[in-house]
């Protein structure tokens, strides 16, 4: 049985499942749009600047969480179900 206790660096370097790669790219896109709204050279209303901040924050969180997901294929088909380790 393999050791499933991964530190943050090995988790970030491990293969990412397809769904989480899509979510990571969505997070990067949201962050880019939010950053463009915040850093725009023209004067925008405060509501749009606020929305840009939320897009930036949400995109960053989605990207970070999605990048730390690890593919279960690395561990084989005998992946334990939640709560099985605590019997």
Protein Blocks (a to p, Z undefined) as FASTA:
>chain_A
ZZfbdcfklmmmpccdfklmmmmmmmmmmmmmmmmmmmpcbdcdfklmmmmmmmmmmmmm
mmmmmmmpccfklnojmbccehklmZZ
